Amino acid sequence: MKHVKYWILALLMGLFLFPKIAFGQTQGIQSGEVEETRTSGPLQLTLSVVPGVLVHGSGQLIAGDTSLGLKLLAAQGVGILGLGGGIAMLAITGASDQFNVPVIWTMSLGGAAFIFSWFGDIYASMGASQLTGRPKSLPLMEISQGIQFVYNPILDDGFYSKTSLRLAAKKWLASASISIRPDLNDIRSQLRGQYRLVGSARNSEEFFTLGDSLDLSLGYDLHTYDDRRVVSHQFPLALLGRLDLRNLDKALRGSFVDASIGLVFGGYFYDSGTVEYAEQLIADIGFGVYLGRRKNQWGTAKLYYRHRHDGFLGGAKLIGLGSGATGSANFRLRHSLFDDWGFEIGAGAGSAYVFDLSAIYRWGK
């Protein structure tokens, strides 16, 4: 894992400098700003899907919004270069472990650009910016309780009880979660500490006006496999970035792109005394929207790809060499029901399938 810090620094530059230099950045949502009414229709939406899947920005170009259409087309070009460059590096290096860092980073950044440029076109063609919400500041505390169902074709599947806690103060965020399956004494717990390097304080009203952020995250994951007499200790370190697409164009207000990259160091400790040390690259890319237009409403919906192989989902089962090497596809929806109460629904597909449902309580404005 040589030169990791340089690639992590490159991610920061790629996530934030490229969109702002290439596309320019508008100002954040200002108090009292008049929202622009945009036209949308079935033809525009259809063209954003087909041929939009091949030529991103088609829906905006046919609607006469050349500026946004060309931005999305340019982002598609960046995505193709990133994905193609990563595949080329795999072929040239023979998928050597020494080049995993640049390959995963290049493909993650390329994938993020490719996803946002297509989904962004569909989003703008639907006129969704007039229906979705805006970024909201976080409460001081959030606690959730729910259930997870894991279906695994190889290992035992079943229900887990899941409890989570999150604390936010200024630019700091601390979270903990634990999933327990008593019949197998299977316990999975996570601790995370995050510090905001770029962006407004988490519970500041400034976050309402500009949603861009970059966080440094350090964590600890514990997984006990009692039936297999092994305990896993993992320490993930990652950069988590969010690009609020409202700052690229008003038609994308209410949507965002998430991307992250990092490393996990740890090991598996067996009852026999054997220890297997391991490290892996992790990455996330996703497109999401804010929910809740009223001041007391909050929520997000996000579709994302997760590149990590030691969780419930593992790597996706595919045909050919890509099977197991790729990560998992995920969807997550969070929304308020009342001022302080809400719910969360999640689903994921990899080598296993996971579904979860939780109730959320938030305290402290």
Residue pairs with C-beta under 8 A, 6 or more apart in sequence:
1 100
1 101
1 263
1 279
2 98
3 101
4 101
4 263
7 101
7 102
7 105
7 261
8 239
8 261
8 262
10 105
11 105
11 108
11 109
11 239
11 241
11 259
11 261
12 214
12 239
12 241
14 109
15 109
15 112
15 214
15 241
15 243
15 259
16 198
16 212
16 214
16 241
16 243
18 78
19 25
19 75
19 243
19 248
22 74
22 78
23 71
23 74
23 75
23 248
23 249
24 248
25 247
25 248
26 246
26 247
26 248
26 249
26 250
27 247
28 209
28 210
28 211
28 244
28 246
28 247
29 134
29 208
29 209
29 210
29 246
29 253
30 209
31 209
35 129
35 130
35 250
35 253
36 250
36 251
37 130
38 124
38 127
38 129
38 130
38 251
39 63
39 127
40 63
40 124
40 125
40 126
40 127
43 62
44 59
44 60
44 62
44 63
44 125
45 59
45 122
45 125
45 126
47 58
47 59
47 62
47 125
48 58
48 59
48 60
48 121
48 122
48 124
48 125
49 122
51 58
52 58
52 59
52 118
52 121
52 122
52 125
53 118
55 73
55 76
56 72
56 73
56 75
56 76
56 114
56 117
56 118
56 120
56 121
57 68
57 69
57 70
57 71
57 72
57 73
57 76
57 117
57 121
58 69
58 121
59 69
59 121
59 122
59 124
59 125
60 66
60 68
60 69
60 72
60 121
60 124
60 125
60 251
61 69
61 70
61 73
63 125
65 124
65 251
67 249
68 124
68 249
68 251
68 252
69 121
71 248
71 249
72 117
72 118
72 120
72 121
73 117
75 113
75 114
75 116
75 117
75 120
76 113
76 114
76 117
76 118
78 110
78 113
79 110
79 111
79 112
79 113
79 114
79 115
79 117
80 110
80 114
81 110
82 106
82 107
82 108
82 109
82 110
82 111
82 113
82 114
83 107
83 110
83 111
83 114
84 110
85 106
85 107
85 110
86 103
86 104
86 106
86 107
86 110
87 107
89 99
89 102
89 103
89 106
90 103
93 99
93 103
100 281
101 281
104 261
104 281
104 283
104 307
105 261
105 283
108 259
108 261
108 283
108 284
108 285
108 307
109 259
111 285
111 305
112 257
112 259
112 285
115 257
115 285
115 286
115 287
116 243
116 245
116 257
116 287
119 255
119 287
119 303
120 245
120 252
120 255
120 287
123 129
123 252
123 255
123 289
124 249
124 251
124 252
128 254
128 255
128 289
129 246
129 250
129 251
129 252
129 253
129 254
129 255
131 254
131 293
132 253
132 254
132 255
132 289
132 290
132 291
132 293
133 254
133 289
133 290
133 291
133 292
133 293
133 297
133 298
133 299
134 208
134 211
134 253
134 254
134 290
134 293
135 207
135 208
135 211
135 244
135 256
135 290
136 207
136 208
136 290
136 292
136 298
137 201
137 202
137 203
137 204
137 205
137 207
137 208
138 166
138 168
138 173
138 202
138 203
138 207
139 168
139 203
139 340
139 362
139 363
139 364
139 365
140 167
140 168
140 169
140 203
140 363
140 364
140 365
141 165
141 166
141 167
141 168
141 362
141 363
141 364
142 164
142 165
142 166
142 168
142 360
142 361
142 362
142 363
143 163
143 164
143 165
143 166
143 360
143 361
144 162
144 163
144 164
144 344
144 358
144 359
144 360
144 361
145 161
145 162
145 163
145 164
145 358
145 359
146 162
146 344
146 356
146 357
146 358
146 359
147 159
147 160
147 161
147 162
147 356
147 357
147 358
148 159
148 160
148 161
148 162
148 179
148 312
148 354
148 355
148 356
149 157
149 158
149 159
149 160
149 354
149 355
149 356
150 157
150 158
150 159
150 160
150 312
150 352
150 353
150 354
151 157
151 352
151 353
151 354
152 312
152 351
152 352
152 353
153 351
153 352
154 351
155 352
156 184
157 352
158 181
158 183
158 184
159 181
160 179
160 180
160 181
160 186
160 188
161 179
161 180
161 181
162 177
162 178
162 179
162 180
162 356
162 358
163 177
163 178
164 175
164 176
164 177
164 178
164 358
165 175
165 176
165 177
166 173
166 174
166 175
167 173
167 174
167 175
168 174
168 202
168 203
169 202
169 203
170 201
170 202
170 203
170 204
171 195
171 196
171 201
171 202
172 193
172 194
172 195
172 196
172 202
173 192
173 193
173 194
173 195
173 196
173 202
173 215
174 192
174 193
174 194
175 190
175 191
175 192
175 194
176 189
176 190
176 191
176 192
177 189
177 190
178 187
178 188
178 189
178 190
179 187
179 188
179 189
180 186
180 187
180 188
181 187
184 226
184 227
185 224
185 226
185 227
186 224
186 225
186 226
186 227
187 222
187 223
187 224
188 221
188 222
188 223
188 224
188 311
188 312
189 221
189 222
189 223
190 219
190 220
190 221
190 222
191 219
191 220
191 221
192 217
192 218
192 219
193 217
193 218
193 219
194 215
194 216
194 217
194 218
194 240
195 215
195 216
196 202
196 213
196 214
196 215
197 214
197 215
197 216
198 212
198 213
198 214
199 207
199 210
199 211
199 212
199 213
199 214
199 215
199 242
200 206
200 207
200 209
200 210
200 213
201 207
203 364
203 365
210 244
210 247
211 242
211 244
211 246
211 247
211 256
211 290
212 242
212 243
212 244
212 247
213 240
213 241
213 242
214 239
214 240
214 241
214 242
215 239
215 240
215 241
216 238
216 239
216 240
217 236
217 237
217 238
217 239
217 240
217 260
217 262
218 235
218 236
218 237
219 235
219 236
219 237
220 233
220 234
220 235
221 232
221 233
221 234
221 235
221 236
221 264
221 266
221 310
222 231
222 232
222 233
222 234
223 231
223 232
223 234
223 310
224 231
224 232
225 231
225 232
229 270
229 271
229 272
230 268
230 269
230 270
230 271
231 268
231 269
232 266
232 267
232 268
232 269
232 310
233 266
233 267
233 269
234 264
234 265
234 266
234 310
235 264
235 265
235 266
236 262
236 263
236 264
236 282
237 262
237 263
237 264
237 265
238 260
238 261
238 262
238 263
238 282
239 260
239 261
239 262
240 258
240 260
240 284
241 258
241 259
241 260
242 256
242 257
242 258
243 256
243 257
243 259
244 256
245 252
245 253
245 255
245 256
245 257
246 252
246 253
246 254
246 255
254 289
254 290
255 287
255 288
255 289
255 290
256 287
256 288
256 289
256 290
257 285
257 286
257 287
257 288
258 284
258 285
258 286
258 287
258 288
258 302
258 304
259 283
259 284
259 285
259 286
260 282
260 283
260 284
261 281
261 282
261 283
262 281
262 282
262 283
263 279
263 280
263 281
263 282
264 279
264 280
264 281
264 282
264 308
264 310
265 279
266 277
266 278
266 279
267 275
267 276
267 277
267 278
268 275
268 276
268 278
269 275
270 276
280 308
280 309
280 310
281 307
282 306
282 307
282 308
283 306
283 307
283 308
283 327
284 304
284 305
284 306
284 307
285 304
285 305
286 302
286 303
286 304
286 305
286 330
287 302
287 303
287 304
288 300
288 301
288 302
288 303
288 304
289 300
289 301
289 302
290 299
290 300
291 297
291 298
291 299
291 300
291 301
291 334
291 335
292 298
292 299
292 335
292 336
296 336
296 339
297 336
298 334
298 335
298 336
298 342
298 362
299 333
299 334
299 335
299 336
299 342
300 332
300 333
300 334
301 331
301 332
301 333
301 334
301 335
302 331
302 332
302 333
303 329
303 330
303 331
304 329
304 330
304 331
304 332
305 327
305 328
305 329
305 330
306 313
306 327
306 328
306 330
306 348
307 326
307 327
308 327
308 328
309 315
309 324
309 327
312 348
312 350
312 352
312 354
313 327
313 328
313 330
313 348
313 349
313 350
313 351
313 352
313 353
313 354
314 324
314 328
314 350
314 351
314 352
315 323
315 324
315 325
315 326
315 327
315 328
315 350
315 351
316 322
316 323
316 324
316 326
316 327
316 328
316 329
316 349
316 350
316 351
317 323
317 324
317 350
317 351
318 324
318 326
324 351
327 350
328 348
328 349
328 350
329 348
329 349
329 350
330 346
330 347
330 348
330 349
331 346
331 347
331 348
332 344
332 345
332 346
332 347
333 344
333 345
333 346
334 342
334 343
334 344
334 360
335 342
335 343
336 342
337 343
340 361
340 362
340 363
341 359
341 360
341 361
341 362
342 359
342 360
342 362
343 357
343 358
343 359
343 360
344 356
344 357
344 358
344 360
345 356
345 357
346 354
346 355
346 356
346 357
347 353
347 354
347 355
347 356
348 354
